[in-house]
């Protein structure tokens, strides 16, 4: 279903009915797509991959970080001072 932005106010019942029927409602503003309304059950949030972060891989060449679990375990070892 396509709906204009003004239809949110005037035809909200129709938009809700369409979403209940699992239709995607494309909302347009000045003839251009502005938003898409879908049922919550159909929503799948996109989780970014670790490789998409700028900091990912910045320590990839370090030999002591081959096994991250072992590295963190070594960091958490209780230190004693003499």
Phi and psi restraints in degrees (range 20) as a CNS / XPLOR table:
assign (resid 1 and name C) (resid 2 and name N)
       (resid 2 and name CA) (resid 2 and name C) 1.0 -108.9 20.0 2
assign (resid 2 and name N) (resid 2 and name CA)
       (resid 2 and name C) (resid 3 and name N) 1.0 140.4 20.0 2
assign (resid 2 and name C) (resid 3 and name N)
       (resid 3 and name CA) (resid 3 and name C) 1.0 -142.2 20.0 2
assign (resid 3 and name N) (resid 3 and name CA)
       (resid 3 and name C) (resid 4 and name N) 1.0 143.6 20.0 2
assign (resid 3 and name C) (resid 4 and name N)
       (resid 4 and name CA) (resid 4 and name C) 1.0 -80.8 20.0 2
assign (resid 4 and name N) (resid 4 and name CA)
       (resid 4 and name C) (resid 5 and name N) 1.0 161.0 20.0 2
assign (resid 4 and name C) (resid 5 and name N)
       (resid 5 and name CA) (resid 5 and name C) 1.0 -58.4 20.0 2
assign (resid 5 and name N) (resid 5 and name CA)
       (resid 5 and name C) (resid 6 and name N) 1.0 -37.0 20.0 2
assign (resid 5 and name C) (resid 6 and name N)
       (resid 6 and name CA) (resid 6 and name C) 1.0 -67.3 20.0 2
assign (resid 6 and name N) (resid 6 and name CA)
       (resid 6 and name C) (resid 7 and name N) 1.0 -23.6 20.0 2
assign (resid 6 and name C) (resid 7 and name N)
       (resid 7 and name CA) (resid 7 and name C) 1.0 -66.6 20.0 2
assign (resid 7 and name N) (resid 7 and name CA)
       (resid 7 and name C) (resid 8 and name N) 1.0 -19.9 20.0 2
assign (resid 7 and name C) (resid 8 and name N)
       (resid 8 and name CA) (resid 8 and name C) 1.0 -58.2 20.0 2
assign (resid 8 and name N) (resid 8 and name CA)
       (resid 8 and name C) (resid 9 and name N) 1.0 -37.7 20.0 2
assign (resid 8 and name C) (resid 9 and name N)
       (resid 9 and name CA) (resid 9 and name C) 1.0 -83.2 20.0 2
assign (resid 9 and name N) (resid 9 and name CA)
       (resid 9 and name C) (resid 10 and name N) 1.0 -44.4 20.0 2
assign (resid 9 and name C) (resid 10 and name N)
       (resid 10 and name CA) (resid 10 and name C) 1.0 -83.2 20.0 2
assign (resid 10 and name N) (resid 10 and name CA)
       (resid 10 and name C) (resid 11 and name N) 1.0 -28.8 20.0 2
assign (resid 10 and name C) (resid 11 and name N)
       (resid 11 and name CA) (resid 11 and name C) 1.0 -128.2 20.0 2
assign (resid 11 and name N) (resid 11 and name CA)
       (resid 11 and name C) (resid 12 and name N) 1.0 35.6 20.0 2
assign (resid 11 and name C) (resid 12 and name N)
       (resid 12 and name CA) (resid 12 and name C) 1.0 -59.6 20.0 2
assign (resid 12 and name N) (resid 12 and name CA)
       (resid 12 and name C) (resid 13 and name N) 1.0 -35.3 20.0 2
assign (resid 12 and name C) (resid 13 and name N)
       (resid 13 and name CA) (resid 13 and name C) 1.0 -61.6 20.0 2
assign (resid 13 and name N) (resid 13 and name CA)
       (resid 13 and name C) (resid 14 and name N) 1.0 -40.8 20.0 2
assign (resid 13 and name C) (resid 14 and name N)
       (resid 14 and name CA) (resid 14 and name C) 1.0 -67.3 20.0 2
assign (resid 14 and name N) (resid 14 and name CA)
       (resid 14 and name C) (resid 15 and name N) 1.0 -39.0 20.0 2
assign (resid 14 and name C) (resid 15 and name N)
       (resid 15 and name CA) (resid 15 and name C) 1.0 -66.2 20.0 2
assign (resid 15 and name N) (resid 15 and name CA)
       (resid 15 and name C) (resid 16 and name N) 1.0 -43.8 20.0 2
assign (resid 15 and name C) (resid 16 and name N)
       (resid 16 and name CA) (resid 16 and name C) 1.0 -61.7 20.0 2
assign (resid 16 and name N) (resid 16 and name CA)
       (resid 16 and name C) (resid 17 and name N) 1.0 -40.8 20.0 2
assign (resid 16 and name C) (resid 17 and name N)
       (resid 17 and name CA) (resid 17 and name C) 1.0 -63.6 20.0 2
assign (resid 17 and name N) (resid 17 and name CA)
       (resid 17 and name C) (resid 18 and name N) 1.0 -40.1 20.0 2
assign (resid 17 and name C) (resid 18 and name N)
       (resid 18 and name CA) (resid 18 and name C) 1.0 -65.1 20.0 2
assign (resid 18 and name N) (resid 18 and name CA)
       (resid 18 and name C) (resid 19 and name N) 1.0 -41.7 20.0 2
assign (resid 18 and name C) (resid 19 and name N)
       (resid 19 and name CA) (resid 19 and name C) 1.0 -66.3 20.0 2
assign (resid 19 and name N) (resid 19 and name CA)
       (resid 19 and name C) (resid 20 and name N) 1.0 -37.5 20.0 2
assign (resid 19 and name C) (resid 20 and name N)
       (resid 20 and name CA) (resid 20 and name C) 1.0 -62.2 20.0 2
assign (resid 20 and name N) (resid 20 and name CA)
       (resid 20 and name C) (resid 21 and name N) 1.0 -32.3 20.0 2
assign (resid 20 and name C) (resid 21 and name N)
       (resid 21 and name CA) (resid 21 and name C) 1.0 -80.9 20.0 2
assign (resid 21 and name N) (resid 21 and name CA)
       (resid 21 and name C) (resid 22 and name N) 1.0 7.6 20.0 2
assign (resid 21 and name C) (resid 22 and name N)
       (resid 22 and name CA) (resid 22 and name C) 1.0 68.3 20.0 2
assign (resid 22 and name N) (resid 22 and name CA)
       (resid 22 and name C) (resid 23 and name N) 1.0 29.0 20.0 2
assign (resid 22 and name C) (resid 23 and name N)
       (resid 23 and name CA) (resid 23 and name C) 1.0 -89.0 20.0 2
assign (resid 23 and name N) (resid 23 and name CA)
       (resid 23 and name C) (resid 24 and name N) 1.0 150.0 20.0 2
assign (resid 23 and name C) (resid 24 and name N)
       (resid 24 and name CA) (resid 24 and name C) 1.0 -88.2 20.0 2
assign (resid 24 and name N) (resid 24 and name CA)
       (resid 24 and name C) (resid 25 and name N) 1.0 130.2 20.0 2
assign (resid 24 and name C) (resid 25 and name N)
       (resid 25 and name CA) (resid 25 and name C) 1.0 -106.7 20.0 2
assign (resid 25 and name N) (resid 25 and name CA)
       (resid 25 and name C) (resid 26 and name N) 1.0 116.4 20.0 2
assign (resid 25 and name C) (resid 26 and name N)
       (resid 26 and name CA) (resid 26 and name C) 1.0 -93.5 20.0 2
assign (resid 26 and name N) (resid 26 and name CA)
       (resid 26 and name C) (resid 27 and name N) 1.0 120.1 20.0 2
assign (resid 26 and name C) (resid 27 and name N)
       (resid 27 and name CA) (resid 27 and name C) 1.0 -96.7 20.0 2
assign (resid 27 and name N) (resid 27 and name CA)
       (resid 27 and name C) (resid 28 and name N) 1.0 130.0 20.0 2
assign (resid 27 and name C) (resid 28 and name N)
       (resid 28 and name CA) (resid 28 and name C) 1.0 -114.4 20.0 2
assign (resid 28 and name N) (resid 28 and name CA)
       (resid 28 and name C) (resid 29 and name N) 1.0 150.8 20.0 2
assign (resid 28 and name C) (resid 29 and name N)
       (resid 29 and name CA) (resid 29 and name C) 1.0 -132.5 20.0 2
assign (resid 29 and name N) (resid 29 and name CA)
       (resid 29 and name C) (resid 30 and name N) 1.0 120.9 20.0 2
assign (resid 29 and name C) (resid 30 and name N)
       (resid 30 and name CA) (resid 30 and name C) 1.0 55.6 20.0 2
assign (resid 30 and name N) (resid 30 and name CA)
       (resid 30 and name C) (resid 31 and name N) 1.0 37.2 20.0 2
assign (resid 30 and name C) (resid 31 and name N)
       (resid 31 and name CA) (resid 31 and name C) 1.0 82.2 20.0 2
assign (resid 31 and name N) (resid 31 and name CA)
       (resid 31 and name C) (resid 32 and name N) 1.0 -0.8 20.0 2
assign (resid 31 and name C) (resid 32 and name N)
       (resid 32 and name CA) (resid 32 and name C) 1.0 -113.1 20.0 2
assign (resid 32 and name N) (resid 32 and name CA)
       (resid 32 and name C) (resid 33 and name N) 1.0 144.8 20.0 2
assign (resid 32 and name C) (resid 33 and name N)
       (resid 33 and name CA) (resid 33 and name C) 1.0 -57.6 20.0 2
assign (resid 33 and name N) (resid 33 and name CA)
       (resid 33 and name C) (resid 34 and name N) 1.0 135.6 20.0 2
assign (resid 33 and name C) (resid 34 and name N)
       (resid 34 and name CA) (resid 34 and name C) 1.0 -120.2 20.0 2
assign (resid 34 and name N) (resid 34 and name CA)
       (resid 34 and name C) (resid 35 and name N) 1.0 -38.2 20.0 2
assign (resid 34 and name C) (resid 35 and name N)
       (resid 35 and name CA) (resid 35 and name C) 1.0 -158.5 20.0 2
assign (resid 35 and name N) (resid 35 and name CA)
       (resid 35 and name C) (resid 36 and name N) 1.0 164.2 20.0 2
assign (resid 35 and name C) (resid 36 and name N)
       (resid 36 and name CA) (resid 36 and name C) 1.0 -126.8 20.0 2
assign (resid 36 and name N) (resid 36 and name CA)
       (resid 36 and name C) (resid 37 and name N) 1.0 131.2 20.0 2
assign (resid 36 and name C) (resid 37 and name N)
       (resid 37 and name CA) (resid 37 and name C) 1.0 -109.1 20.0 2
assign (resid 37 and name N) (resid 37 and name CA)
       (resid 37 and name C) (resid 38 and name N) 1.0 126.1 20.0 2
assign (resid 37 and name C) (resid 38 and name N)
       (resid 38 and name CA) (resid 38 and name C) 1.0 -132.9 20.0 2
assign (resid 38 and name N) (resid 38 and name CA)
       (resid 38 and name C) (resid 39 and name N) 1.0 165.2 20.0 2
assign (resid 38 and name C) (resid 39 and name N)
       (resid 39 and name CA) (resid 39 and name C) 1.0 -69.2 20.0 2
assign (resid 39 and name N) (resid 39 and name CA)
       (resid 39 and name C) (resid 40 and name N) 1.0 146.9 20.0 2
assign (resid 39 and name C) (resid 40 and name N)
       (resid 40 and name CA) (resid 40 and name C) 1.0 -58.6 20.0 2
assign (resid 40 and name N) (resid 40 and name CA)
       (resid 40 and name C) (resid 41 and name N) 1.0 -36.4 20.0 2
assign (resid 40 and name C) (resid 41 and name N)
       (resid 41 and name CA) (resid 41 and name C) 1.0 -64.3 20.0 2
assign (resid 41 and name N) (resid 41 and name CA)
       (resid 41 and name C) (resid 42 and name N) 1.0 -26.2 20.0 2
assign (resid 41 and name C) (resid 42 and name N)
       (resid 42 and name CA) (resid 42 and name C) 1.0 -89.1 20.0 2
assign (resid 42 and name N) (resid 42 and name CA)
       (resid 42 and name C) (resid 43 and name N) 1.0 -7.1 20.0 2
assign (resid 42 and name C) (resid 43 and name N)
       (resid 43 and name CA) (resid 43 and name C) 1.0 -78.5 20.0 2
assign (resid 43 and name N) (resid 43 and name CA)
       (resid 43 and name C) (resid 44 and name N) 1.0 127.6 20.0 2
assign (resid 43 and name C) (resid 44 and name N)
       (resid 44 and name CA) (resid 44 and name C) 1.0 -127.0 20.0 2
assign (resid 44 and name N) (resid 44 and name CA)
       (resid 44 and name C) (resid 45 and name N) 1.0 102.3 20.0 2
assign (resid 44 and name C) (resid 45 and name N)
       (resid 45 and name CA) (resid 45 and name C) 1.0 -63.6 20.0 2
assign (resid 45 and name N) (resid 45 and name CA)
       (resid 45 and name C) (resid 46 and name N) 1.0 142.6 20.0 2
assign (resid 45 and name C) (resid 46 and name N)
       (resid 46 and name CA) (resid 46 and name C) 1.0 -87.2 20.0 2
assign (resid 46 and name N) (resid 46 and name CA)
       (resid 46 and name C) (resid 47 and name N) 1.0 122.3 20.0 2
assign (resid 46 and name C) (resid 47 and name N)
       (resid 47 and name CA) (resid 47 and name C) 1.0 -99.5 20.0 2
assign (resid 47 and name N) (resid 47 and name CA)
       (resid 47 and name C) (resid 48 and name N) 1.0 125.2 20.0 2
assign (resid 47 and name C) (resid 48 and name N)
       (resid 48 and name CA) (resid 48 and name C) 1.0 -68.1 20.0 2
assign (resid 48 and name N) (resid 48 and name CA)
       (resid 48 and name C) (resid 49 and name N) 1.0 147.8 20.0 2
assign (resid 48 and name C) (resid 49 and name N)
       (resid 49 and name CA) (resid 49 and name C) 1.0 -78.3 20.0 2
assign (resid 49 and name N) (resid 49 and name CA)
       (resid 49 and name C) (resid 50 and name N) 1.0 150.5 20.0 2
assign (resid 49 and name C) (resid 50 and name N)
       (resid 50 and name CA) (resid 50 and name C) 1.0 -58.9 20.0 2
assign (resid 50 and name N) (resid 50 and name CA)
       (resid 50 and name C) (resid 51 and name N) 1.0 -32.4 20.0 2
assign (resid 50 and name C) (resid 51 and name N)
       (resid 51 and name CA) (resid 51 and name C) 1.0 -70.4 20.0 2
assign (resid 51 and name N) (resid 51 and name CA)
       (resid 51 and name C) (resid 52 and name N) 1.0 -12.3 20.0 2
assign (resid 51 and name C) (resid 52 and name N)
       (resid 52 and name CA) (resid 52 and name C) 1.0 -83.7 20.0 2
assign (resid 52 and name N) (resid 52 and name CA)
       (resid 52 and name C) (resid 53 and name N) 1.0 -11.2 20.0 2
assign (resid 52 and name C) (resid 53 and name N)
       (resid 53 and name CA) (resid 53 and name C) 1.0 -83.7 20.0 2
assign (resid 53 and name N) (resid 53 and name CA)
       (resid 53 and name C) (resid 54 and name N) 1.0 143.7 20.0 2
assign (resid 53 and name C) (resid 54 and name N)
       (resid 54 and name CA) (resid 54 and name C) 1.0 -62.9 20.0 2
assign (resid 54 and name N) (resid 54 and name CA)
       (resid 54 and name C) (resid 55 and name N) 1.0 -34.2 20.0 2
assign (resid 54 and name C) (resid 55 and name N)
       (resid 55 and name CA) (resid 55 and name C) 1.0 -78.4 20.0 2
assign (resid 55 and name N) (resid 55 and name CA)
       (resid 55 and name C) (resid 56 and name N) 1.0 -14.8 20.0 2
assign (resid 55 and name C) (resid 56 and name N)
       (resid 56 and name CA) (resid 56 and name C) 1.0 -65.0 20.0 2
assign (resid 56 and name N) (resid 56 and name CA)
       (resid 56 and name C) (resid 57 and name N) 1.0 130.1 20.0 2
assign (resid 56 and name C) (resid 57 and name N)
       (resid 57 and name CA) (resid 57 and name C) 1.0 85.2 20.0 2
assign (resid 57 and name N) (resid 57 and name CA)
       (resid 57 and name C) (resid 58 and name N) 1.0 2.9 20.0 2
assign (resid 57 and name C) (resid 58 and name N)
       (resid 58 and name CA) (resid 58 and name C) 1.0 -71.0 20.0 2
assign (resid 58 and name N) (resid 58 and name CA)
       (resid 58 and name C) (resid 59 and name N) 1.0 -18.7 20.0 2
assign (resid 58 and name C) (resid 59 and name N)
       (resid 59 and name CA) (resid 59 and name C) 1.0 -113.9 20.0 2
assign (resid 59 and name N) (resid 59 and name CA)
       (resid 59 and name C) (resid 60 and name N) 1.0 21.9 20.0 2
assign (resid 59 and name C) (resid 60 and name N)
       (resid 60 and name CA) (resid 60 and name C) 1.0 -63.1 20.0 2
assign (resid 60 and name N) (resid 60 and name CA)
       (resid 60 and name C) (resid 61 and name N) 1.0 -25.7 20.0 2
assign (resid 60 and name C) (resid 61 and name N)
       (resid 61 and name CA) (resid 61 and name C) 1.0 -89.7 20.0 2
assign (resid 61 and name N) (resid 61 and name CA)
       (resid 61 and name C) (resid 62 and name N) 1.0 2.4 20.0 2
assign (resid 61 and name C) (resid 62 and name N)
       (resid 62 and name CA) (resid 62 and name C) 1.0 -82.4 20.0 2
assign (resid 62 and name N) (resid 62 and name CA)
       (resid 62 and name C) (resid 63 and name N) 1.0 128.3 20.0 2
assign (resid 62 and name C) (resid 63 and name N)
       (resid 63 and name CA) (resid 63 and name C) 1.0 -71.5 20.0 2
assign (resid 63 and name N) (resid 63 and name CA)
       (resid 63 and name C) (resid 64 and name N) 1.0 -28.3 20.0 2
assign (resid 63 and name C) (resid 64 and name N)
       (resid 64 and name CA) (resid 64 and name C) 1.0 -79.2 20.0 2
assign (resid 64 and name N) (resid 64 and name CA)
       (resid 64 and name C) (resid 65 and name N) 1.0 -4.4 20.0 2
assign (resid 64 and name C) (resid 65 and name N)
       (resid 65 and name CA) (resid 65 and name C) 1.0 -109.8 20.0 2
assign (resid 65 and name N) (resid 65 and name CA)
       (resid 65 and name C) (resid 66 and name N) 1.0 21.7 20.0 2
assign (resid 65 and name C) (resid 66 and name N)
       (resid 66 and name CA) (resid 66 and name C) 1.0 -63.4 20.0 2
assign (resid 66 and name N) (resid 66 and name CA)
       (resid 66 and name C) (resid 67 and name N) 1.0 -41.2 20.0 2
assign (resid 66 and name C) (resid 67 and name N)
       (resid 67 and name CA) (resid 67 and name C) 1.0 -115.8 20.0 2
assign (resid 67 and name N) (resid 67 and name CA)
       (resid 67 and name C) (resid 68 and name N) 1.0 98.3 20.0 2
assign (resid 67 and name C) (resid 68 and name N)
       (resid 68 and name CA) (resid 68 and name C) 1.0 -59.5 20.0 2
assign (resid 68 and name N) (resid 68 and name CA)
       (resid 68 and name C) (resid 69 and name N) 1.0 -36.2 20.0 2
assign (resid 68 and name C) (resid 69 and name N)
       (resid 69 and name CA) (resid 69 and name C) 1.0 -62.8 20.0 2
assign (resid 69 and name N) (resid 69 and name CA)
       (resid 69 and name C) (resid 70 and name N) 1.0 -44.3 20.0 2
assign (resid 69 and name C) (resid 70 and name N)
       (resid 70 and name CA) (resid 70 and name C) 1.0 -64.7 20.0 2
assign (resid 70 and name N) (resid 70 and name CA)
       (resid 70 and name C) (resid 71 and name N) 1.0 -39.8 20.0 2
assign (resid 70 and name C) (resid 71 and name N)
       (resid 71 and name CA) (resid 71 and name C) 1.0 -61.1 20.0 2
assign (resid 71 and name N) (resid 71 and name CA)
       (resid 71 and name C) (resid 72 and name N) 1.0 -46.4 20.0 2
assign (resid 71 and name C) (resid 72 and name N)
       (resid 72 and name CA) (resid 72 and name C) 1.0 -66.2 20.0 2
assign (resid 72 and name N) (resid 72 and name CA)
       (resid 72 and name C) (resid 73 and name N) 1.0 -38.9 20.0 2
assign (resid 72 and name C) (resid 73 and name N)
       (resid 73 and name CA) (resid 73 and name C) 1.0 -60.4 20.0 2
assign (resid 73 and name N) (resid 73 and name CA)
       (resid 73 and name C) (resid 74 and name N) 1.0 -42.7 20.0 2
assign (resid 73 and name C) (resid 74 and name N)
       (resid 74 and name CA) (resid 74 and name C) 1.0 -64.3 20.0 2
assign (resid 74 and name N) (resid 74 and name CA)
       (resid 74 and name C) (resid 75 and name N) 1.0 -36.1 20.0 2
assign (resid 74 and name C) (resid 75 and name N)
       (resid 75 and name CA) (resid 75 and name C) 1.0 -66.4 20.0 2
assign (resid 75 and name N) (resid 75 and name CA)
       (resid 75 and name C) (resid 76 and name N) 1.0 -31.2 20.0 2
assign (resid 75 and name C) (resid 76 and name N)
       (resid 76 and name CA) (resid 76 and name C) 1.0 -88.8 20.0 2
assign (resid 76 and name N) (resid 76 and name CA)
       (resid 76 and name C) (resid 77 and name N) 1.0 -0.2 20.0 2
assign (resid 76 and name C) (resid 77 and name N)
       (resid 77 and name CA) (resid 77 and name C) 1.0 -63.9 20.0 2
assign (resid 77 and name N) (resid 77 and name CA)
       (resid 77 and name C) (resid 78 and name N) 1.0 132.9 20.0 2
assign (resid 77 and name C) (resid 78 and name N)
       (resid 78 and name CA) (resid 78 and name C) 1.0 -66.1 20.0 2
assign (resid 78 and name N) (resid 78 and name CA)
       (resid 78 and name C) (resid 79 and name N) 1.0 129.4 20.0 2
assign (resid 78 and name C) (resid 79 and name N)
       (resid 79 and name CA) (resid 79 and name C) 1.0 -96.0 20.0 2
assign (resid 79 and name N) (resid 79 and name CA)
       (resid 79 and name C) (resid 80 and name N) 1.0 139.9 20.0 2
assign (resid 79 and name C) (resid 80 and name N)
       (resid 80 and name CA) (resid 80 and name C) 1.0 -113.3 20.0 2
assign (resid 80 and name N) (resid 80 and name CA)
       (resid 80 and name C) (resid 81 and name N) 1.0 142.1 20.0 2
assign (resid 80 and name C) (resid 81 and name N)
       (resid 81 and name CA) (resid 81 and name C) 1.0 -113.7 20.0 2
assign (resid 81 and name N) (resid 81 and name CA)
       (resid 81 and name C) (resid 82 and name N) 1.0 134.7 20.0 2
